Amino acid sequence: HVEAERMRREKLNQRFYALRAVVPNVSKMDKASLLGDAISYINELRSKLQALETDKELLQSQVESLKEASEAGSSRSLPHRLVATAEHELNAMNGHGRSAGVEIDVKLLGMEAMIRIQCQRRNHPAARLMDTFKDLDLELYYASVSVVKDLMILQATVKMSSFGYTQEQLSS
Protein backbone atom coordinates (compact mmCIF):
# COMPACT_ATOMS: atom_id res chain seq x y z
CA HIS A 1 0.00 0.00 0.00
CA VAL A 2 2.88 2.39 0.78
CA GLU A 3 4.43 1.66 -2.63
CA ALA A 4 1.15 2.48 -4.42
CA GLU A 5 0.93 5.80 -2.56
CA ARG A 6 4.54 6.64 -3.49
CA MET A 7 3.78 5.88 -7.16
CA ARG A 8 0.65 8.04 -7.04
CA ARG A 9 2.62 10.99 -5.59
CA GLU A 10 5.40 10.53 -8.14
CA LYS A 11 2.86 10.52 -10.96
CA LEU A 12 1.19 13.65 -9.54
CA ASN A 13 4.57 15.41 -9.22
CA GLN A 14 5.42 14.54 -12.83
CA ARG A 15 2.17 16.14 -13.93
CA PHE A 16 2.94 19.28 -11.91
CA TYR A 17 6.38 19.46 -13.57
CA ALA A 18 4.73 19.19 -16.97
CA LEU A 19 2.20 21.89 -16.03
CA ARG A 20 4.99 24.17 -14.77
CA ALA A 21 6.78 23.76 -18.11
CA VAL A 22 3.69 24.84 -20.05
CA VAL A 23 2.48 27.78 -17.93
CA PRO A 24 4.48 30.99 -18.46
CA ASN A 25 5.26 33.33 -15.56
CA VAL A 26 4.85 30.99 -12.61
CA SER A 27 4.84 33.28 -9.57
CA LYS A 28 5.94 30.76 -6.92
CA MET A 29 7.20 27.21 -7.00
CA ASP A 30 4.52 25.72 -4.74
CA LYS A 31 1.69 23.64 -6.16
CA ALA A 32 -1.14 25.96 -5.11
CA SER A 33 0.46 28.96 -6.86
CA LEU A 34 1.13 26.84 -9.93
CA LEU A 35 -2.54 25.83 -10.12
CA GLY A 36 -3.64 29.45 -9.66
CA ASP A 37 -1.25 30.64 -12.38
CA ALA A 38 -2.46 27.85 -14.68
CA ILE A 39 -6.08 28.90 -14.14
CA SER A 40 -5.20 32.55 -14.86
CA TYR A 41 -3.32 31.53 -17.99
CA ILE A 42 -6.24 29.40 -19.22
CA ASN A 43 -8.66 32.30 -18.66
CA GLU A 44 -6.30 34.64 -20.52
CA LEU A 45 -6.15 32.19 -23.43
CA ARG A 46 -9.95 31.93 -23.45
CA SER A 47 -10.33 35.71 -23.67
CA LYS A 48 -7.77 35.83 -26.49
CA LEU A 49 -9.66 33.06 -28.28
CA GLN A 50 -12.94 34.96 -27.97
CA ALA A 51 -11.32 38.14 -29.30
CA LEU A 52 -9.85 36.23 -32.25
CA GLU A 53 -13.18 34.55 -32.99
CA THR A 54 -14.88 37.97 -32.95
CA ASP A 55 -12.24 39.32 -35.35
CA LYS A 56 -12.69 36.26 -37.56
CA GLU A 57 -16.46 36.77 -37.71
CA LEU A 58 -15.98 40.44 -38.56
CA LEU A 59 -13.56 39.60 -41.36
CA GLN A 60 -15.89 36.89 -42.69
CA SER A 61 -18.78 39.35 -42.76
CA GLN A 62 -16.60 41.86 -44.62
CA VAL A 63 -15.60 39.19 -47.13
CA GLU A 64 -19.23 38.18 -47.62
CA SER A 65 -20.33 41.77 -48.16
CA LEU A 66 -17.52 42.27 -50.68
CA LYS A 67 -18.50 39.09 -52.51
CA GLU A 68 -22.14 40.19 -52.62
CA ALA A 69 -21.15 43.63 -53.87
CA SER A 70 -18.91 42.22 -56.59
CA GLU A 71 -21.52 39.64 -57.64
CA ALA A 72 -24.17 42.34 -57.85
CA GLY A 73 -21.85 44.38 -60.04
CA SER A 74 -22.25 47.37 -57.78
CA SER A 75 -19.70 49.91 -58.93
CA ARG A 76 -20.95 52.25 -56.22
CA SER A 77 -19.56 50.20 -53.34
CA LEU A 78 -16.71 51.76 -51.40
CA PRO A 79 -13.97 49.21 -52.22
CA HIS A 80 -14.68 49.43 -55.96
CA ARG A 81 -14.57 53.23 -55.87
CA LEU A 82 -11.32 53.18 -53.92
CA VAL A 83 -9.71 50.70 -56.28
CA ALA A 84 -10.92 52.75 -59.25
CA THR A 85 -9.37 55.84 -57.66
CA ALA A 86 -6.10 53.97 -57.16
CA GLU A 87 -6.10 52.76 -60.76
CA HIS A 88 -6.75 56.28 -62.02
CA GLU A 89 -4.02 57.80 -59.86
CA LEU A 90 -1.44 55.15 -60.68
CA ASN A 91 -2.23 55.29 -64.38
CA ALA A 92 -1.89 59.05 -64.28
CA MET A 93 1.52 58.80 -62.64
CA ASN A 94 3.35 58.88 -65.93
CA GLY A 95 0.53 60.00 -68.17
CA HIS A 96 0.65 56.80 -70.21
CA GLY A 97 -0.75 54.13 -67.88
CA ARG A 98 0.94 51.07 -66.49
CA SER A 99 1.97 49.61 -69.81
CA ALA A 100 4.39 52.47 -70.42
CA GLY A 101 7.04 51.45 -67.91
CA VAL A 102 5.36 51.52 -64.51
CA GLU A 103 6.40 48.59 -62.35
CA ILE A 104 4.44 48.00 -59.15
CA ASP A 105 5.39 45.44 -56.52
CA VAL A 106 3.14 44.91 -53.48
CA LYS A 107 3.82 42.61 -50.54
CA LEU A 108 1.14 42.15 -47.87
CA LEU A 109 2.04 41.43 -44.25
CA GLY A 110 -1.24 41.18 -42.36
CA MET A 111 -2.79 44.64 -42.32
CA GLU A 112 0.42 46.24 -43.60
CA ALA A 113 1.68 46.50 -47.16
CA MET A 114 5.10 47.20 -48.61
CA ILE A 115 4.74 48.95 -51.96
CA ARG A 116 7.50 49.59 -54.50
CA ILE A 117 6.82 51.57 -57.66
CA GLN A 118 9.25 52.28 -60.47
CA CYS A 119 8.16 54.83 -63.06
CA GLN A 120 9.17 57.80 -65.17
CA ARG A 121 9.64 61.09 -63.33
CA ARG A 122 6.74 62.97 -64.90
CA ASN A 123 3.61 64.58 -63.45
CA HIS A 124 4.79 64.38 -59.82
CA PRO A 125 4.36 60.64 -59.16
CA ALA A 126 5.33 60.88 -55.47
CA ALA A 127 2.65 63.48 -54.76
CA ARG A 128 0.07 61.46 -56.69
CA LEU A 129 1.00 58.33 -54.75
CA MET A 130 0.57 60.15 -51.43
CA ASP A 131 -2.84 61.42 -52.59
CA THR A 132 -3.79 57.85 -53.51
CA PHE A 133 -2.76 56.61 -50.07
CA LYS A 134 -4.94 59.31 -48.54
CA ASP A 135 -7.90 58.42 -50.81
CA LEU A 136 -7.54 54.73 -49.90
CA ASP A 137 -7.31 55.56 -46.18
CA LEU A 138 -3.86 53.99 -45.90
CA GLU A 139 -1.68 55.16 -43.01
CA LEU A 140 1.88 55.82 -44.18
CA TYR A 141 4.66 54.42 -41.96
CA TYR A 142 7.65 54.80 -44.23
CA ALA A 143 8.30 56.42 -47.59
CA SER A 144 11.39 56.70 -49.75
CA VAL A 145 11.84 58.39 -53.11
CA SER A 146 14.95 57.81 -55.23
CA VAL A 147 15.66 59.43 -58.58
CA VAL A 148 18.14 58.21 -61.18
CA LYS A 149 18.12 60.36 -64.32
CA ASP A 150 14.46 60.24 -65.50
CA LEU A 151 13.55 57.16 -63.43
CA MET A 152 11.83 57.42 -60.04
CA ILE A 153 11.64 54.63 -57.46
CA LEU A 154 9.03 55.04 -54.74
CA GLN A 155 8.99 52.74 -51.73
CA ALA A 156 6.35 52.90 -49.01
CA THR A 157 5.11 50.89 -46.06
CA VAL A 158 1.47 51.51 -45.23
CA LYS A 159 -1.05 50.23 -42.72
CA MET A 160 -4.53 49.47 -43.98
CA SER A 161 -7.54 50.72 -42.05
CA SER A 162 -10.38 48.41 -41.05
CA PHE A 163 -10.85 47.43 -44.71
CA GLY A 164 -8.08 45.11 -45.86
CA TYR A 165 -7.16 45.29 -49.53
CA THR A 166 -5.81 42.34 -51.47
CA GLN A 167 -2.42 42.37 -53.14
CA GLU A 168 -4.09 42.62 -56.55
CA GLN A 169 -6.22 45.59 -55.49
CA LEU A 170 -3.20 47.49 -54.20
CA SER A 171 -1.18 46.61 -57.31
CA SER A 172 -3.83 47.94 -59.64
VONUSE-123279 format. One record per residue (C-alpha): x, y, z; residue in three letters; residue number from 1. Coordinates in Angstrom, 1 decimal. Last residue first. Layout:
! VONUSE-123279
<atom c1="X" c2="Y" c3="Z" code="ala" pos="NUM"/>
...
//
This chain:
! VONUSE-123279
<atom c1="-3.8" c2="47.9" c3="-59.6" code="ser" pos="172"/>
<atom c1="-1.2" c2="46.6" c3="-57.3" code="ser" pos="171"/>
<atom c1="-3.2" c2="47.5" c3="-54.2" code="leu" pos="170"/>
<atom c1="-6.2" c2="45.6" c3="-55.5" code="gln" pos="169"/>
<atom c1="-4.1" c2="42.6" c3="-56.6" code="glu" pos="168"/>
<atom c1="-2.4" c2="42.4" c3="-53.1" code="gln" pos="167"/>
<atom c1="-5.8" c2="42.3" c3="-51.5" code="thr" pos="166"/>
<atom c1="-7.2" c2="45.3" c3="-49.5" code="tyr" pos="165"/>
<atom c1="-8.1" c2="45.1" c3="-45.9" code="gly" pos="164"/>
<atom c1="-10.9" c2="47.4" c3="-44.7" code="phe" pos="163"/>
<atom c1="-10.4" c2="48.4" c3="-41.0" code="ser" pos="162"/>
<atom c1="-7.5" c2="50.7" c3="-42.0" code="ser" pos="161"/>
<atom c1="-4.5" c2="49.5" c3="-44.0" code="met" pos="160"/>
<atom c1="-1.1" c2="50.2" c3="-42.7" code="lys" pos="159"/>
<atom c1="1.5" c2="51.5" c3="-45.2" code="val" pos="158"/>
<atom c1="5.1" c2="50.9" c3="-46.1" code="thr" pos="157"/>
<atom c1="6.4" c2="52.9" c3="-49.0" code="ala" pos="156"/>
<atom c1="9.0" c2="52.7" c3="-51.7" code="gln" pos="155"/>
<atom c1="9.0" c2="55.0" c3="-54.7" code="leu" pos="154"/>
<atom c1="11.6" c2="54.6" c3="-57.5" code="ile" pos="153"/>
<atom c1="11.8" c2="57.4" c3="-60.0" code="met" pos="152"/>
<atom c1="13.5" c2="57.2" c3="-63.4" code="leu" pos="151"/>
<atom c1="14.5" c2="60.2" c3="-65.5" code="asp" pos="150"/>
<atom c1="18.1" c2="60.4" c3="-64.3" code="lys" pos="149"/>
<atom c1="18.1" c2="58.2" c3="-61.2" code="val" pos="148"/>
<atom c1="15.7" c2="59.4" c3="-58.6" code="val" pos="147"/>
<atom c1="14.9" c2="57.8" c3="-55.2" code="ser" pos="146"/>
<atom c1="11.8" c2="58.4" c3="-53.1" code="val" pos="145"/>
<atom c1="11.4" c2="56.7" c3="-49.7" code="ser" pos="144"/>
<atom c1="8.3" c2="56.4" c3="-47.6" code="ala" pos="143"/>
<atom c1="7.6" c2="54.8" c3="-44.2" code="tyr" pos="142"/>
<atom c1="4.7" c2="54.4" c3="-42.0" code="tyr" pos="141"/>
<atom c1="1.9" c2="55.8" c3="-44.2" code="leu" pos="140"/>
<atom c1="-1.7" c2="55.2" c3="-43.0" code="glu" pos="139"/>
<atom c1="-3.9" c2="54.0" c3="-45.9" code="leu" pos="138"/>
<atom c1="-7.3" c2="55.6" c3="-46.2" code="asp" pos="137"/>
<atom c1="-7.5" c2="54.7" c3="-49.9" code="leu" pos="136"/>
<atom c1="-7.9" c2="58.4" c3="-50.8" code="asp" pos="135"/>
<atom c1="-4.9" c2="59.3" c3="-48.5" code="lys" pos="134"/>
<atom c1="-2.8" c2="56.6" c3="-50.1" code="phe" pos="133"/>
<atom c1="-3.8" c2="57.9" c3="-53.5" code="thr" pos="132"/>
<atom c1="-2.8" c2="61.4" c3="-52.6" code="asp" pos="131"/>
<atom c1="0.6" c2="60.1" c3="-51.4" code="met" pos="130"/>
<atom c1="1.0" c2="58.3" c3="-54.7" code="leu" pos="129"/>
<atom c1="0.1" c2="61.5" c3="-56.7" code="arg" pos="128"/>
<atom c1="2.7" c2="63.5" c3="-54.8" code="ala" pos="127"/>
<atom c1="5.3" c2="60.9" c3="-55.5" code="ala" pos="126"/>
<atom c1="4.4" c2="60.6" c3="-59.2" code="pro" pos="125"/>
<atom c1="4.8" c2="64.4" c3="-59.8" code="his" pos="124"/>
<atom c1="3.6" c2="64.6" c3="-63.5" code="asn" pos="123"/>
<atom c1="6.7" c2="63.0" c3="-64.9" code="arg" pos="122"/>
<atom c1="9.6" c2="61.1" c3="-63.3" code="arg" pos="121"/>
<atom c1="9.2" c2="57.8" c3="-65.2" code="gln" pos="120"/>
<atom c1="8.2" c2="54.8" c3="-63.1" code="cys" pos="119"/>
<atom c1="9.3" c2="52.3" c3="-60.5" code="gln" pos="118"/>
<atom c1="6.8" c2="51.6" c3="-57.7" code="ile" pos="117"/>
<atom c1="7.5" c2="49.6" c3="-54.5" code="arg" pos="116"/>
<atom c1="4.7" c2="49.0" c3="-52.0" code="ile" pos="115"/>
<atom c1="5.1" c2="47.2" c3="-48.6" code="met" pos="114"/>
<atom c1="1.7" c2="46.5" c3="-47.2" code="ala" pos="113"/>
<atom c1="0.4" c2="46.2" c3="-43.6" code="glu" pos="112"/>
<atom c1="-2.8" c2="44.6" c3="-42.3" code="met" pos="111"/>
<atom c1="-1.2" c2="41.2" c3="-42.4" code="gly" pos="110"/>
<atom c1="2.0" c2="41.4" c3="-44.2" code="leu" pos="109"/>
<atom c1="1.1" c2="42.1" c3="-47.9" code="leu" pos="108"/>
<atom c1="3.8" c2="42.6" c3="-50.5" code="lys" pos="107"/>
<atom c1="3.1" c2="44.9" c3="-53.5" code="val" pos="106"/>
<atom c1="5.4" c2="45.4" c3="-56.5" code="asp" pos="105"/>
<atom c1="4.4" c2="48.0" c3="-59.2" code="ile" pos="104"/>
<atom c1="6.4" c2="48.6" c3="-62.4" code="glu" pos="103"/>
<atom c1="5.4" c2="51.5" c3="-64.5" code="val" pos="102"/>
<atom c1="7.0" c2="51.4" c3="-67.9" code="gly" pos="101"/>
<atom c1="4.4" c2="52.5" c3="-70.4" code="ala" pos="100"/>
<atom c1="2.0" c2="49.6" c3="-69.8" code="ser" pos="99"/>
<atom c1="0.9" c2="51.1" c3="-66.5" code="arg" pos="98"/>
<atom c1="-0.7" c2="54.1" c3="-67.9" code="gly" pos="97"/>
<atom c1="0.7" c2="56.8" c3="-70.2" code="his" pos="96"/>
<atom c1="0.5" c2="60.0" c3="-68.2" code="gly" pos="95"/>
<atom c1="3.3" c2="58.9" c3="-65.9" code="asn" pos="94"/>
<atom c1="1.5" c2="58.8" c3="-62.6" code="met" pos="93"/>
<atom c1="-1.9" c2="59.1" c3="-64.3" code="ala" pos="92"/>
<atom c1="-2.2" c2="55.3" c3="-64.4" code="asn" pos="91"/>
<atom c1="-1.4" c2="55.2" c3="-60.7" code="leu" pos="90"/>
<atom c1="-4.0" c2="57.8" c3="-59.9" code="glu" pos="89"/>
<atom c1="-6.8" c2="56.3" c3="-62.0" code="his" pos="88"/>
<atom c1="-6.1" c2="52.8" c3="-60.8" code="glu" pos="87"/>
<atom c1="-6.1" c2="54.0" c3="-57.2" code="ala" pos="86"/>
<atom c1="-9.4" c2="55.8" c3="-57.7" code="thr" pos="85"/>
<atom c1="-10.9" c2="52.8" c3="-59.3" code="ala" pos="84"/>
<atom c1="-9.7" c2="50.7" c3="-56.3" code="val" pos="83"/>
<atom c1="-11.3" c2="53.2" c3="-53.9" code="leu" pos="82"/>
<atom c1="-14.6" c2="53.2" c3="-55.9" code="arg" pos="81"/>
<atom c1="-14.7" c2="49.4" c3="-56.0" code="his" pos="80"/>
<atom c1="-14.0" c2="49.2" c3="-52.2" code="pro" pos="79"/>
<atom c1="-16.7" c2="51.8" c3="-51.4" code="leu" pos="78"/>
<atom c1="-19.6" c2="50.2" c3="-53.3" code="ser" pos="77"/>
<atom c1="-20.9" c2="52.2" c3="-56.2" code="arg" pos="76"/>
<atom c1="-19.7" c2="49.9" c3="-58.9" code="ser" pos="75"/>
<atom c1="-22.2" c2="47.4" c3="-57.8" code="ser" pos="74"/>
<atom c1="-21.8" c2="44.4" c3="-60.0" code="gly" pos="73"/>
<atom c1="-24.2" c2="42.3" c3="-57.9" code="ala" pos="72"/>
<atom c1="-21.5" c2="39.6" c3="-57.6" code="glu" pos="71"/>
<atom c1="-18.9" c2="42.2" c3="-56.6" code="ser" pos="70"/>
<atom c1="-21.2" c2="43.6" c3="-53.9" code="ala" pos="69"/>
<atom c1="-22.1" c2="40.2" c3="-52.6" code="glu" pos="68"/>
<atom c1="-18.5" c2="39.1" c3="-52.5" code="lys" pos="67"/>
<atom c1="-17.5" c2="42.3" c3="-50.7" code="leu" pos="66"/>
<atom c1="-20.3" c2="41.8" c3="-48.2" code="ser" pos="65"/>
<atom c1="-19.2" c2="38.2" c3="-47.6" code="glu" pos="64"/>
<atom c1="-15.6" c2="39.2" c3="-47.1" code="val" pos="63"/>
<atom c1="-16.6" c2="41.9" c3="-44.6" code="gln" pos="62"/>
<atom c1="-18.8" c2="39.3" c3="-42.8" code="ser" pos="61"/>
<atom c1="-15.9" c2="36.9" c3="-42.7" code="gln" pos="60"/>
<atom c1="-13.6" c2="39.6" c3="-41.4" code="leu" pos="59"/>
<atom c1="-16.0" c2="40.4" c3="-38.6" code="leu" pos="58"/>
<atom c1="-16.5" c2="36.8" c3="-37.7" code="glu" pos="57"/>
<atom c1="-12.7" c2="36.3" c3="-37.6" code="lys" pos="56"/>
<atom c1="-12.2" c2="39.3" c3="-35.4" code="asp" pos="55"/>
<atom c1="-14.9" c2="38.0" c3="-33.0" code="thr" pos="54"/>
<atom c1="-13.2" c2="34.6" c3="-33.0" code="glu" pos="53"/>
<atom c1="-9.8" c2="36.2" c3="-32.2" code="leu" pos="52"/>
<atom c1="-11.3" c2="38.1" c3="-29.3" code="ala" pos="51"/>
<atom c1="-12.9" c2="35.0" c3="-28.0" code="gln" pos="50"/>
<atom c1="-9.7" c2="33.1" c3="-28.3" code="leu" pos="49"/>
<atom c1="-7.8" c2="35.8" c3="-26.5" code="lys" pos="48"/>
<atom c1="-10.3" c2="35.7" c3="-23.7" code="ser" pos="47"/>
<atom c1="-10.0" c2="31.9" c3="-23.5" code="arg" pos="46"/>
<atom c1="-6.1" c2="32.2" c3="-23.4" code="leu" pos="45"/>
<atom c1="-6.3" c2="34.6" c3="-20.5" code="glu" pos="44"/>
<atom c1="-8.7" c2="32.3" c3="-18.7" code="asn" pos="43"/>
<atom c1="-6.2" c2="29.4" c3="-19.2" code="ile" pos="42"/>
<atom c1="-3.3" c2="31.5" c3="-18.0" code="tyr" pos="41"/>
<atom c1="-5.2" c2="32.5" c3="-14.9" code="ser" pos="40"/>
<atom c1="-6.1" c2="28.9" c3="-14.1" code="ile" pos="39"/>
<atom c1="-2.5" c2="27.9" c3="-14.7" code="ala" pos="38"/>
<atom c1="-1.3" c2="30.6" c3="-12.4" code="asp" pos="37"/>
<atom c1="-3.6" c2="29.5" c3="-9.7" code="gly" pos="36"/>
<atom c1="-2.5" c2="25.8" c3="-10.1" code="leu" pos="35"/>
<atom c1="1.1" c2="26.8" c3="-9.9" code="leu" pos="34"/>
<atom c1="0.5" c2="29.0" c3="-6.9" code="ser" pos="33"/>
<atom c1="-1.1" c2="26.0" c3="-5.1" code="ala" pos="32"/>
<atom c1="1.7" c2="23.6" c3="-6.2" code="lys" pos="31"/>
<atom c1="4.5" c2="25.7" c3="-4.7" code="asp" pos="30"/>
<atom c1="7.2" c2="27.2" c3="-7.0" code="met" pos="29"/>
<atom c1="5.9" c2="30.8" c3="-6.9" code="lys" pos="28"/>
<atom c1="4.8" c2="33.3" c3="-9.6" code="ser" pos="27"/>
<atom c1="4.8" c2="31.0" c3="-12.6" code="val" pos="26"/>
<atom c1="5.3" c2="33.3" c3="-15.6" code="asn" pos="25"/>
<atom c1="4.5" c2="31.0" c3="-18.5" code="pro" pos="24"/>
<atom c1="2.5" c2="27.8" c3="-17.9" code="val" pos="23"/>
<atom c1="3.7" c2="24.8" c3="-20.1" code="val" pos="22"/>
<atom c1="6.8" c2="23.8" c3="-18.1" code="ala" pos="21"/>
<atom c1="5.0" c2="24.2" c3="-14.8" code="arg" pos="20"/>
<atom c1="2.2" c2="21.9" c3="-16.0" code="leu" pos="19"/>
<atom c1="4.7" c2="19.2" c3="-17.0" code="ala" pos="18"/>
<atom c1="6.4" c2="19.5" c3="-13.6" code="tyr" pos="17"/>
<atom c1="2.9" c2="19.3" c3="-11.9" code="phe" pos="16"/>
<atom c1="2.2" c2="16.1" c3="-13.9" code="arg" pos="15"/>
<atom c1="5.4" c2="14.5" c3="-12.8" code="gln" pos="14"/>
<atom c1="4.6" c2="15.4" c3="-9.2" code="asn" pos="13"/>
<atom c1="1.2" c2="13.7" c3="-9.5" code="leu" pos="12"/>
<atom c1="2.9" c2="10.5" c3="-11.0" code="lys" pos="11"/>
<atom c1="5.4" c2="10.5" c3="-8.1" code="glu" pos="10"/>
<atom c1="2.6" c2="11.0" c3="-5.6" code="arg" pos="9"/>
<atom c1="0.6" c2="8.0" c3="-7.0" code="arg" pos="8"/>
<atom c1="3.8" c2="5.9" c3="-7.2" code="met" pos="7"/>
<atom c1="4.5" c2="6.6" c3="-3.5" code="arg" pos="6"/>
<atom c1="0.9" c2="5.8" c3="-2.6" code="glu" pos="5"/>
<atom c1="1.1" c2="2.5" c3="-4.4" code="ala" pos="4"/>
<atom c1="4.4" c2="1.7" c3="-2.6" code="glu" pos="3"/>
<atom c1="2.9" c2="2.4" c3="0.8" code="val" pos="2"/>
<atom c1="0.0" c2="0.0" c3="0.0" code="his" pos="1"/>
//
